[in-house]
């Protein structure tokens, strides 16, 4: 089992940047595919980005492609989401998630077993 704790959210102006971190407990972090999802008020949770166990494969939602970058440091048990050129529509609670089964990337939230508590990102116009 793994526990996930997100951090790095906050209030930023449109065009600004934020870097989210997700710290995982346990010694098997490198065996988990990781993902970031977000949920805006009144909307369903949506996929943002995912990364494979060793960080060699990444996948992004079209809405963030070219602006967001997912990465991981297995030595630090941490996955990151660098968010640049933020837009008001990026405002949401951002969650990281872990999947212990898939070797590649996972875009379906139903495939993830473990979730963090979320961190709020607010982008003002």
N, C-alpha and C positions, 0 to 999 in steps of 0.2 A: 504494500500500500504506500501511497505517496501523498504528502500534503503540500499544497501550493499556496503561496502568498504573493499577491501582486502588489506593486508599488510604482510610484512615479506619475500617477495621474495628477490632474490639477486644472487650473483655468489658464487658457492661453488665447491670444488674439489670432484671428485668421491669418494664415501665412506663417505662423510660428511652428515650433517643434517641441516635441516631448519624447522622452524615452521611457517606456514602460519596462519593468523588470518583473520576473516571476521566479521566485526562489522555491526550490523543491527540497523536501526532506528526503532522507534515505540515501543509500549508497548505489542505487541502480538507476539513477537518472538517465544515464546514457542508453538504457534499454527502452525508453519511452519516446514515441513520437509526440511532438508537442504542437499545440495550436493556440491561436488567439481568436476570440470571438467578441462580439459586442452586441449590446442591446440598448436601443434608444427607447425613450418613453413611448408607450403605446405600440411598439413594434416588436416583432419576434427577434430572437437571437439570431445573428447572422455571422457567417464565416468571414474572417479577416485575413488570416495567414496561417500557414502550417510549415513545419520543418521536420525533416527526418531525424532519426536517432543520432546520426553523426554530423548532421548539419549539411549534408551534401546536396540535399534536394529541398527546395522551398516552393511554395505555391501561394498565390495571392488572389484575393477577390479583385475583380476588375476595377472596382471603385477605389481601390487603394494602390493598385499597381503603379510603380514609378514614384510613389510618395512614401510608402512604408517599406521597412526592411526588417525581416525576422532573422534572428541569429541566436546561437546558443553557445554557452561555455560549459561543457560537461565537467570540467575540473571544478567549477564553481556551482554546479547544480542549478544553473540559471538560464532562462530563456529571455530574450529581449525583443522589444518591438520599438524600433526607431520610427517615429512618425514626423514627417516633414510636410511642409506646405499644407498645414491643417486647414480644414474647412469647417464651417458651422455644422454641416451635415455629418461630420465625424463625431459630434457630441454623442456620448453614450457611456454606459458602464462597460468596461473592457474586462474580459475574463481570459485567463489562461487555462488550458486543459491538457491532460496527459492520457495517452493511449499506450497500453503495454503490449499490444499484439501486432500492430502493423509495422512493417519495416520501412515503408515509404512515408508519404504524407497523407494526412487524413483531413478531409474537408467537411465530413458529415458530423455534426455535433453529437449525434446518437452513438457514434462509435467511441466516444471518449468516456473513460471510466471515472476520471478524477478532475475536479474543478476547483479553482480558487474562489475567493469570496468577491472578487471584482474590485476594480478601481475606477473612479469617475473621471472622465475626460470631458471638459467643457470648452468649446471653442466659440469665442465671441466674434461677432461680425464688426 
